[in-house]
Amino acid sequence: MPCDVSYELSGPAGAPVVVLSCSLGTDRTMWDPQVPALSECFRVLRYDLRGHGASPVPSGPYSIAALGGDLVALLDRLEVQRAFLCGVSIGGMLSLWTAAHHPARVERMAVCCTSAYIDPTGSYRERAAVVRADGMEPLADAALERWFTADFRRAHPDVAAHMRSVLVSIAPEGYAGCCEALADMDLRGDLPAVRAPTLVIVGDQDPATPPPHGALIAERVPRAHLEVIPRAQHLANIERADRVTELILRHLTQRSPDE
């Protein structure tokens, strides 16, 4: 069953809708840097993943299909027939899943610091076990080291502290369920079915979804192109906010010759 996720809307009523999907261990405030610019020409719909932020924490198991179904159900609830999608990390995976399985719902798309496949022998199941046993705190410092370069953390301690506080506030079961969805995720076969023009953004220093992950998406999605952001790790939309905002706006508002 879809989860009725918590959401908020900003920007002019009647404008095209852009949906902002979040990364693992964050809430919709992660999109604060992009909302002012996007709200000038879009109706901005941002939401918390199931088990995150103000959204409910349903019992598992979770899957990328279930989480993508939450996004589609939110569009249905708000009577949005067609939208622009933007997602970071797991939010990018949900955008890709939606574009492949519900192509009529997606106008254009930008995915950032994401992947179509993550080695299932990696750390996600281990993280799920840790938070179920000991809560979120043991993961916090390592997460910040993945999310931001050391230079950014030193220059913006307030931003790092805010994102850390968001992470430790996440419901352990919600985080664990999403970790297990990531461990089981394989979207490689879905990529050729994506028809929406797609911008793929990667951070050149991202340890979680390194540049080759984005390059594979850009190679297999028929109408995709890749942008590499220098001096950025996993939350590039925060660390290099101005550049990522510029790229997203340009992609969502421009038309390619075949459209």
matplotlib code that plots the C-alpha trace (Angstrom):
import matplotlib.pyplot as plt

x = [0.0, 1.3, 2.2, 0.6, 3.9, 4.2, 4.7, 4.7, 3.9, 5.4, 5.5, 2.7, -0.6, -1.2, 2.5, 4.1, 4.8, 8.3, 8.7, 11.8, 12.7, 15.2, 18.2, 18.5, 18.7, 17.5, 14.2, 12.7, 14.8, 17.7, 16.2, 16.2, 18.9, 16.9, 13.4, 13.6, 14.8, 12.5, 9.5, 9.8, 8.6, 7.4, 4.9, 7.4, 6.3, 8.8, 8.1, 9.6, 10.3, 8.3, 10.0, 11.7, 10.9, 7.2, 6.1, 4.6, 6.9, 5.1, 6.4, 8.7, 9.9, 10.5, 11.5, 12.3, 9.0, 7.1, 8.9, 8.3, 4.7, 4.5, 5.6, 3.0, 0.3, 1.3, 0.8, -2.6, -3.6, -2.8, -4.3, -1.1, -1.2, 2.3, 5.3, 9.0, 11.1, 14.3, 15.9, 19.1, 20.5, 17.6, 15.3, 17.0, 16.4, 12.7, 12.6, 14.2, 11.8, 8.8, 10.0, 10.5, 7.2, 4.9, 6.4, 3.2, 3.6, 7.1, 7.9, 11.6, 13.9, 17.1, 18.8, 21.7, 24.4, 22.5, 22.9, 21.0, 22.7, 24.7, 26.7, 24.4, 27.4, 28.0, 27.2, 23.4, 22.3, 24.9, 23.7, 20.1, 21.2, 23.1, 20.3, 17.8, 20.1, 21.6, 19.7, 20.9, 23.7, 26.4, 26.1, 26.0, 29.7, 30.4, 27.3, 28.6, 32.0, 30.2, 27.9, 30.3, 34.0, 36.1, 36.6, 32.8, 32.3, 34.9, 33.5, 29.8, 29.6, 26.0, 24.9, 26.7, 25.2, 21.7, 22.0, 23.5, 20.5, 18.1, 19.8, 19.7, 16.0, 15.1, 13.1, 15.5, 13.0, 12.4, 16.1, 16.6, 13.8, 15.2, 18.7, 17.2, 15.5, 18.8, 20.5, 18.0, 17.8, 18.7, 17.3, 19.8, 17.1, 14.7, 17.0, 16.3, 12.6, 13.0, 11.7, 11.9, 14.9, 17.2, 20.0, 22.4, 24.5, 27.4, 29.9, 33.4, 34.4, 31.2, 32.2, 28.6, 27.7, 30.9, 31.0, 30.9, 27.4, 26.1, 27.9, 26.1, 22.7, 23.6, 24.8, 21.7, 18.9, 18.2, 17.8, 20.3, 23.4, 25.9, 27.3, 30.2, 30.4, 33.9, 34.7, 31.4, 30.5, 27.2, 24.9, 26.1, 22.9, 23.9, 27.7, 27.6, 24.1, 24.4, 25.9, 23.4, 20.4, 21.7, 21.9, 18.5, 16.8, 18.4, 17.5, 13.9, 13.1, 14.9, 13.5, 15.6, 15.3, 13.3, 10.6]
y = [0.0, 3.5, 5.7, 9.1, 11.0, 14.5, 17.3, 21.0, 23.2, 26.6, 28.8, 30.1, 28.1, 26.9, 26.7, 23.5, 21.2, 20.1, 17.3, 17.3, 13.9, 13.5, 11.4, 8.7, 10.1, 13.6, 15.5, 18.0, 20.8, 19.5, 21.3, 24.7, 26.0, 25.3, 26.2, 30.0, 29.9, 27.0, 28.7, 31.6, 29.5, 26.2, 25.0, 23.2, 20.0, 18.6, 15.7, 13.4, 9.8, 7.2, 6.7, 10.1, 13.6, 14.1, 11.1, 8.0, 5.0, 2.0, -1.5, -3.0, -4.4, -1.3, -1.4, 1.1, 0.2, 0.9, 4.2, 5.2, 4.2, 6.7, 9.5, 8.5, 8.3, 11.8, 13.1, 11.3, 12.8, 16.3, 15.6, 16.3, 14.4, 15.3, 16.7, 17.5, 15.4, 16.1, 13.7, 13.3, 9.8, 7.5, 10.3, 10.1, 6.4, 6.9, 9.5, 7.0, 4.3, 6.6, 7.8, 4.2, 2.7, 5.8, 7.7, 9.7, 11.3, 12.7, 15.8, 16.2, 15.0, 15.8, 13.2, 14.0, 11.9, 8.7, 5.2, 2.5, -0.3, -0.5, -3.6, -5.6, -6.8, -3.2, -1.5, -0.9, -4.1, -3.5, 0.1, -1.2, -3.6, -0.9, 1.6, -1.0, -1.9, 1.4, 4.2, 6.8, 8.4, 5.9, 6.7, 10.4, 11.4, 8.9, 10.2, 13.8, 12.6, 11.1, 14.1, 17.0, 17.6, 18.5, 22.0, 22.5, 21.2, 23.6, 26.6, 25.8, 24.2, 25.4, 23.5, 20.4, 20.6, 21.0, 18.0, 16.0, 16.9, 15.8, 12.5, 11.6, 12.5, 10.0, 7.0, 4.0, 1.7, 4.2, 4.5, 0.8, 0.0, 2.4, 0.9, -2.5, -1.1, 0.2, -3.1, -4.8, -2.1, -2.7, -0.2, -1.0, -2.8, 0.1, 2.8, 2.3, 2.7, 6.3, 8.7, 12.0, 14.2, 13.6, 15.6, 13.5, 15.4, 13.9, 15.1, 14.5, 13.4, 11.5, 8.4, 7.0, 7.2, 8.0, 9.5, 6.1, 5.5, 8.7, 8.0, 4.6, 6.3, 8.9, 6.3, 4.1, 6.6, 7.6, 11.3, 12.0, 14.1, 14.2, 17.1, 16.6, 19.1, 19.7, 19.9, 18.1, 15.0, 13.2, 16.2, 18.3, 20.3, 21.7, 21.8, 23.4, 24.8, 27.7, 25.5, 22.7, 25.1, 26.7, 23.3, 22.1, 25.4, 25.4, 21.8, 22.0, 25.2, 24.6, 22.5, 20.2, 20.4, 17.2, 18.3]
z = [0.0, -0.8, 2.1, 2.5, 2.7, 4.2, 1.7, 1.2, -1.8, -2.7, -5.8, -8.0, -8.2, -11.7, -12.6, -13.8, -10.9, -10.0, -7.4, -5.2, -3.8, -0.9, -0.1, 2.5, 6.0, 5.2, 5.0, 2.6, 4.1, 2.1, -0.9, 0.8, -1.5, -4.7, -3.6, -4.0, -7.6, -8.6, -7.0, -9.4, -12.3, -10.9, -8.3, -6.1, -4.4, -1.9, 0.4, 3.0, 2.1, 4.1, 7.4, 7.2, 8.5, 9.1, 7.0, 8.5, 9.3, 7.9, 8.7, 6.1, 3.9, 1.7, -2.0, -4.7, -6.3, -3.1, -2.5, -6.2, -5.7, -2.8, -5.3, -7.9, -5.1, -4.0, -7.6, -7.7, -4.3, -5.6, -9.0, -10.8, -14.1, -15.3, -13.4, -13.6, -11.3, -9.4, -6.9, -5.0, -4.2, -3.4, -4.5, -7.9, -8.0, -7.3, -10.1, -12.5, -11.5, -11.9, -15.4, -16.5, -15.1, -15.5, -18.4, -19.1, -15.6, -16.2, -18.4, -17.7, -15.0, -13.1, -11.0, -8.7, -7.0, -7.7, -9.1, -11.0, -9.1, -5.8, -4.9, -2.5, -0.6, 0.5, 3.8, 3.6, 5.4, 8.0, 8.5, 8.9, 11.6, 13.4, 13.6, 14.7, 17.5, 18.6, 16.9, 14.4, 16.4, 15.5, 11.8, 12.0, 11.7, 8.9, 7.0, 7.1, 5.8, 2.8, 2.3, 2.3, 1.7, 4.7, 3.3, 3.2, 6.7, 8.0, 6.1, 6.9, 10.3, 10.7, 7.6, 8.7, 12.1, 10.7, 8.4, 11.3, 13.5, 10.7, 10.3, 14.0, 14.1, 11.5, 12.7, 12.8, 11.2, 8.4, 7.7, 7.9, 5.6, 3.0, 3.4, 2.6, -0.5, -1.6, -1.0, -3.3, -5.9, -9.6, -12.1, -14.9, -16.9, -16.5, -17.9, -21.6, -20.9, -19.6, -22.2, -20.3, -21.1, -18.2, -16.6, -14.6, -12.0, -10.2, -7.6, -8.6, -5.1, -4.2, -2.3, -2.2, -5.9, -7.7, -11.1, -13.0, -11.5, -13.1, -16.3, -16.6, -16.2, -18.8, -21.2, -21.0, -20.7, -24.3, -23.8, -21.0, -20.5, -17.7, -15.7, -13.3, -10.4, -9.1, -5.4, -4.4, -2.5, -2.1, -1.3, -4.2, -4.3, -0.9, -1.2, -4.7, -4.5, -7.0, -9.7, -9.2, -9.1, -12.3, -14.1, -12.9, -13.9, -17.3, -18.0, -16.8, -18.6, -21.9, -24.8, -26.8, -30.6, -30.8, -28.4]

ax = plt.figure().add_subplot(projection="3d")
ax.plot(x, y, z, "-o")
ax.set_aspect("equal")
plt.show()
